[in-house]
Amino acid sequence: MILKITRFILSVILLAIVGVVGTFISAFRPFHPSNVYTIARLVSVGINILGIEVILRNAEKLKENTPGLFISNHQHNIDVFIASTILPDRTVSLGKKSLKWVPLFGQFYWLSGNILIDRKNKRKAHGTMDQVGEAIKKKKMNIWMMPEGTRSHGRGVLPFKKGAFFTAINAQVAISPICISSYDAGLDFSKWKSGKVIVEVLDPIPTDGLTKRDVGTLCENTYQLVKNKVQELDNELS
C-alpha cells in the first residue's frame, strides 16, 4: 500500500515538473508542433515510476500516416504516461478546455500547442474541429484524439463519438487506430512490477473519397475494429 501511495505522489510531482519545464520550453517557441514530443521524453519517466511494462507493437505505422489523425481508447489519467512512449514528433492532442486551468500542467498543455475544445458549446466545438483539419493539412501536424470522449475506467471500449471521423473526412486524411490493452483492473501498483500494457498500432484507415454521409459507417467500423483488438490484447495478457 505504501508503494502504491508513493507512486501516485511521485507521479503527481512528475506532472508538476512537466508543467514547469514544459511551460518554460514552450514560452520560447509557443504552440510549436514539436513541443509536446520534446517534453514527452520526461513524461515517459512516469512508466518507470508506476512500474508498468509497456509493450509497443507496430509503432512505425504511425510514420506511414504523417500528417494524420491518430485515435486511441481512453481508460484513465495514466493514459498520458502510456501515450508518451509512442508519441511521434509534430503530434498534439485534442483535450477539454477545462484542462487549461489545471495548475502548472494545464498551462503547459495549452502553450505547447495542444488544441482545446469546449464540448459544452457545439458551435465552438465544430469550429475547433475545423481548426484540427487545418492543422493537419496546412501545418503538417498529427492530431491525437480519444473518440470515446470520456475515461472508461474498466468498462471496456466505449462507443465512439463522430467528431474525429468528421474531421478525418473533411481533411481527407487517414486514421491510425492505437489500441491499448485494458489495465484498470490488471495493474497492481502495490507490487514492484505492477503489470504489462500492450500498445498496438493498426494499419491506417483511408478516407479518400468519403463524404459526410459515410461518417456513421466509418465511426462504427473503426469502433468495432478497436474494440475487437483491445479484447484480443486483453485475452493475450490474461
Rosetta blueprint (number, residue, H / E / L):
1 M L
2 I H
3 L H
4 K H
5 I H
6 T H
7 R H
8 F H
9 I H
10 L H
11 S H
12 V H
13 I H
14 L H
15 L H
16 A H
17 I H
18 V H
19 G H
20 V H
21 V H
22 G H
23 T H
24 F H
25 I H
26 S H
27 A H
28 F H
29 R L
30 P L
31 F L
32 H L
33 P L
34 S L
35 N H
36 V H
37 Y H
38 T H
39 I H
40 A H
41 R H
42 L H
43 V H
44 S L
45 V H
46 G H
47 I H
48 N H
49 I H
50 L H
51 G L
52 I E
53 E E
54 V E
55 I E
56 L E
57 R E
58 N L
59 A H
60 E H
61 K H
62 L H
63 K H
64 E H
65 N H
66 T L
67 P L
68 G L
69 L E
70 F E
71 I E
72 S E
73 N L
74 H L
75 Q L
76 H L
77 N L
78 I L
79 D H
80 V H
81 F H
82 I H
83 A H
84 S H
85 T L
86 I L
87 L L
88 P L
89 D L
90 R L
91 T E
92 V E
93 S E
94 L E
95 G E
96 K E
97 K H
98 S H
99 L H
100 K H
101 W H
102 V L
103 P L
104 L L
105 F H
106 G H
107 Q H
108 F H
109 Y H
110 W H
111 L H
112 S L
113 G L
114 N L
115 I E
116 L E
117 I E
118 D L
119 R L
120 K L
121 N L
122 K H
123 R H
124 K H
125 A H
126 H H
127 G H
128 T H
129 M H
130 D H
131 Q H
132 V H
133 G H
134 E H
135 A H
136 I H
137 K H
138 K H
139 K L
140 K L
141 M L
142 N E
143 I E
144 W E
145 M E
146 M L
147 P L
148 E L
149 G L
150 T L
151 R L
152 S L
153 H L
154 G L
155 R L
156 G L
157 V L
158 L L
159 P L
160 F L
161 K L
162 K L
163 G H
164 A H
165 F H
166 F H
167 T H
168 A H
169 I H
170 N H
171 A H
172 Q L
173 V L
174 A L
175 I E
176 S E
177 P E
178 I E
179 C E
180 I E
181 S L
182 S L
183 Y L
184 D L
185 A L
186 G L
187 L L
188 D L
189 F L
190 S L
191 K L
192 W L
193 K L
194 S L
195 G E
196 K E
197 V E
198 I E
199 V E
200 E E
201 V E
202 L L
203 D L
204 P L
205 I E
206 P L
207 T L
208 D L
209 G L
210 L L
211 T L
212 K H
213 R H
214 D H
215 V H
216 G H
217 T H
218 L H
219 C H
220 E H
221 N H
222 T H
223 Y H
224 Q H
225 L H
226 V H
227 K H
228 N H
229 K H
230 V H
231 Q H
232 E H
233 L H
234 D H
235 N H
236 E H
237 L H
238 S L
